[in-house]
Amino acid sequence: MRLILYSKPGCHLCEGLQEKLEQIHNLDFELEVRDITTREDWFGAYQYEVPVLFLVTHEDTKDTERLIPRPSPRASVLQLEQMLRKYL
């Protein structure tokens, strides 16, 4: 399983979510962090929305990205893990 986190430099919400995701050890996933300032299409889509989290699934020889609702910045690592389990 792969998660994509759209983020931008200096975004404290982004950094907080990334730190919590990196602390989850009971779920097996790869975390890819994408800096939206490196591509115009990402910046245009997410400049006012970051952090944005997607679950990538592989179906019929192609990857599909599914948006995961943004967790509360106050959510603990355990609460974040429980939320992610719903989408696996």
N, C-alpha and C positions, 0 to 999 in steps of 0.2 A: 504494500500500500504506500502511496505517496501523497504528501500534503504539500500544497504550494501556498506560501505566505507572501502576498504582495505587500511591500513595505517601502518606506523611504527614509533616508538619513535624517536623524534628529527627531523622529517620531517616537515619543515615549510610549505610546500605546503599542506601537509595533514592536519595540524592543522588549516590553514587558511580556507580550504574547509569545514572542520567540523564545525568551528565557524559560517561560513555563512549559512550552512545547518540548524544549530540549531536556526538561527535567522528568518527562514522562518515560518511564522504563517498562511499564506493564503492557504497552501496546507496541507492536512492531510496525513502524512506518519510517519512511525517508522524508526528511523535511527539506524542501527547496525554497530558499528565500529569494524573491525577485525584487530588485530595486526598481521601482516604477520610474525613477528619473533617468533610466538608461534607455528607455524606449518611449516614443511618442504615443503609441497606441495604449500602452499600459498607463502612462501618465494621464492621458485623456479620460480613460475609463475609471481610474481609481484615485485621482488626486484628492478628492474630498471624502473618500471612503476608507482609506487605509486605517488599520490593517484589514486586509481581506484574505480569507482563508478558503481554499478549494481542496476537495478530495478528488484525486485522479484515479479513475478505474479504467481497466483495459477491457474493452468489449468489441468483439468481432474485428480484430486486427487494428483497432484504433483506440486512442486514449480519449476519455471523456472527463471533463472537469465539471464537478458539481459544487456549487457554492454551499459553504457551511455558515450558518448564522454566526455573527460575531459574538464571542462570549463577553461577559461583563469583565471590565478591567479588574474588578475586585474578586473575580473567581479564583479559587485556589487551584493548585496543580491537580489535586484530586477531583475537583469539580470539573475542570477542563477535560480530564481523562474520561470521566463519566459521560460528559456531553459527546465526546468523540466516539465513544462506544456505540452510541445511537446511530451513527452514520456509517459504521463499518459493516 
